Every structure is written in C-alpha cells, then in structure tokens.
Amino acid sequence: MSDASTLDAIDRRILRALQTDGRMTYDLLAAAVNLSPSAVLRRVKRLEETGVIAAYVALLAPERVGLGLTAYLNVRLEKTSAVHKRNPMDLFRASVQTWPEVVECAALTGDMDYLLRVVVEDMAHYSRFVMDTLLAHPSVQDCKTSFVLDRVKNTTALPL
C-alpha cells in the first residue's frame, strides 16, 4: 500500500477522521465511517503496518510550553568544502538532526538550499541559535530569516 491508488474511499474516511482525532475509539471511528468496529480495526492495523499511518502524537501549543517565537530560515550552504571530506550537504543534514530548535527542515530548489522552521523561547534564544549553532556550522554560507507574526492556517491534516 505504498501509493494512493490502493486507498479506497473507506480508508480515506478513516484517515480523515483520525487526522481530526487520533485518540478516537474504534467504536466512534466505526460509527463515523459506517463500518463495524472489527472491520475498522483491521483497516487501521493495515494502514499502520504499511506505513500510511506513520505515528500518533500529541500536538503541543508552542506558546503554552514557553516557545513563543517561530522563524523560517532560508539557508544557503557552501558548495564544496576543502576542510571536510564529507559533502557539505551531508554534514548539514546530520547536524540539523541534533538541533532541537529545528522542528522542520526541507531541501529546496532555487537560490537557497534549505528551509528551516525554528521554534524558540524568544529573540535572545533565536540569536544564540543563529550565532552559536547555525552560522558556526562549517557548511553554512548564509541565512535569511522571516519571523511568524500570526498563524493564519496551521494544520497537520493532509488533504485526502
């Protein structure tokens, strides 16, 4: 079940419901998609086993846990590195995995190489991260930052 063509309409209804409430009981889920609880259980287990359902998580409100500043950083890397034997992109990708402030990292086309979503306490925390961590990294050539003023839409649900 690695491609979307193997998902039928019932699978999609199950996935939409679980994206809204991942803690929904099988009885409630069954009622929502008009199936028996045992049939829903079999389908959910299959969706989990095939990797369509990747994880169940608690989504936190950053502000409520002291992380009031979100920034998007466009990062440009050095194209070659004489100092290191590894590719600068490999070095950067490995480092990003260890930086807790980075909650998302995507490789891009265009002028910049990566887009980072960074969540920090405040401007002082952001400054420490950029100066002491990001710009101190040997692969990083440049970064440009945009700060989030307001979240107009914020969802984790995929459009199924």
C-alpha positions as CSV (number, residue, x, y, z in Angstrom):
1,M,0.0,0.0,0.0
2,S,2.7,2.4,-0.9
3,D,0.7,4.5,-3.3
4,A,-2.5,6.4,-3.0
5,S,-4.3,4.3,-5.7
6,T,-4.6,1.4,-3.2
7,L,-6.5,3.6,-0.7
8,D,-10.3,3.2,-1.1
9,A,-13.0,5.6,-0.1
10,I,-13.4,4.0,3.4
11,D,-9.6,4.1,4.0
12,R,-9.7,7.8,3.2
13,R,-12.7,8.5,5.5
14,I,-10.8,6.6,8.3
15,L,-7.7,8.7,7.7
16,R,-9.6,12.0,7.7
17,A,-11.3,11.1,11.0
18,L,-8.0,10.0,12.6
19,Q,-6.3,13.2,11.5
20,T,-9.0,15.1,13.3
21,D,-8.8,13.0,16.5
22,G,-6.1,10.4,16.7
23,R,-7.4,9.2,20.1
24,M,-10.8,8.3,18.7
25,T,-12.1,4.9,19.9
26,Y,-12.6,2.2,17.3
27,D,-16.4,2.3,18.2
28,L,-16.6,6.1,17.4
29,L,-14.4,5.7,14.3
30,A,-16.6,2.8,13.1
31,A,-19.7,4.9,13.5
32,A,-18.1,7.9,11.8
33,V,-17.2,5.8,8.7
34,N,-20.2,3.5,8.8
35,L,-18.4,0.2,9.4
36,S,-18.2,-2.3,12.2
37,P,-15.6,-1.8,14.8
38,S,-13.8,-5.0,13.9
39,A,-13.6,-4.0,10.2
40,V,-12.3,-0.6,11.2
41,L,-9.7,-2.2,13.5
42,R,-8.4,-4.4,10.6
43,R,-8.2,-1.4,8.3
44,V,-6.4,0.8,10.8
45,K,-3.9,-2.0,11.6
46,R,-3.2,-2.5,7.8
47,L,-2.8,1.3,7.4
48,E,-0.3,1.3,10.3
49,E,1.6,-1.8,9.1
50,T,2.0,-0.4,5.6
51,G,3.3,3.0,6.9
52,V,0.3,5.1,5.7
53,I,-0.2,5.9,9.4
54,A,3.3,6.9,10.4
55,A,2.7,7.8,14.1
56,Y,0.3,9.0,16.7
57,V,1.4,12.2,18.5
58,A,0.3,14.9,20.8
59,L,0.4,18.3,19.1
60,L,1.5,21.0,21.5
61,A,0.8,24.7,21.6
62,P,4.3,26.2,21.4
63,E,3.3,29.3,23.4
64,R,1.9,27.2,26.2
65,V,5.3,25.5,26.7
66,G,7.4,28.6,26.6
67,L,8.2,28.6,22.9
68,G,6.8,31.9,21.8
69,L,8.8,32.7,18.7
70,T,8.7,30.8,15.4
71,A,11.0,31.7,12.5
72,Y,11.6,30.3,9.0
73,L,15.2,30.4,7.9
74,N,16.4,30.1,4.4
75,V,19.9,28.5,4.5
76,R,22.5,28.5,1.8
77,L,25.4,26.1,2.0
78,E,28.9,26.2,0.7
79,K,29.0,24.1,-2.4
80,T,32.4,22.5,-1.7
81,S,34.4,22.1,1.5
82,A,38.2,21.7,1.4
83,V,38.2,21.3,5.2
84,H,35.9,18.2,5.3
85,K,36.0,15.1,3.3
86,R,32.2,14.8,3.5
87,N,29.8,16.7,1.3
88,P,28.7,20.0,2.9
89,M,25.0,18.9,2.5
90,D,25.7,15.6,4.3
91,L,27.4,17.5,7.1
92,F,24.5,19.9,7.4
93,R,21.8,17.2,7.2
94,A,23.5,15.3,10.0
95,S,23.8,18.4,12.2
96,V,20.2,19.5,11.7
97,Q,19.1,16.2,13.3
98,T,20.8,17.3,16.6
99,W,19.4,20.8,16.8
100,P,16.2,20.7,18.9
101,E,15.2,24.2,17.9
102,V,14.7,23.0,14.3
103,V,11.4,21.3,14.1
104,E,11.3,21.0,10.3
105,C,13.9,21.1,7.6
106,A,13.2,20.8,3.8
107,A,15.7,20.8,0.9
108,L,14.7,23.4,-1.7
109,T,15.2,24.3,-5.3
110,G,16.2,27.9,-6.1
111,D,18.7,30.3,-4.5
112,M,18.7,28.7,-1.0
113,D,19.4,25.1,-0.2
114,Y,17.2,24.5,2.9
115,L,14.2,26.0,4.7
116,L,14.2,25.5,8.5
117,R,11.3,26.0,10.8
118,V,12.8,27.0,14.1
119,V,10.8,27.3,17.4
120,V,12.5,29.1,20.3
121,E,11.6,30.9,23.5
122,D,12.4,34.5,22.5
123,M,14.6,36.7,20.4
124,A,17.6,36.0,22.7
125,H,17.2,32.3,22.2
126,Y,16.9,32.8,18.5
127,S,20.1,34.9,18.4
128,R,22.1,32.3,20.3
129,F,20.8,29.6,18.0
130,V,21.8,31.5,14.8
131,M,25.1,32.9,16.0
132,D,26.4,29.9,18.1
133,T,24.9,27.0,16.1
134,L,23.7,27.7,12.6
135,L,26.3,30.3,11.4
136,A,29.1,28.5,13.3
137,H,28.4,25.4,11.2
138,P,31.2,24.9,8.6
139,S,28.8,24.2,5.7
140,V,26.6,27.3,6.2
141,Q,27.3,30.2,3.9
142,D,24.3,32.4,4.5
143,C,20.8,32.5,6.1
144,K,17.8,34.8,5.8
145,T,15.1,34.8,8.4
146,S,11.3,35.6,8.4
147,F,9.5,35.7,11.7
148,V,5.9,34.4,12.1
149,L,3.7,37.3,13.1
150,D,0.4,35.4,13.0
151,R,-0.6,31.8,12.1
152,V,-3.4,32.2,9.5
153,K,-3.7,28.4,9.0
154,N,-1.9,25.7,10.9
155,T,-2.8,22.1,10.3
156,T,-1.2,18.8,10.2
157,A,-4.0,17.2,8.3
158,L,-3.3,16.1,4.7
159,P,-6.0,16.9,2.1
160,L,-7.5,13.5,1.5
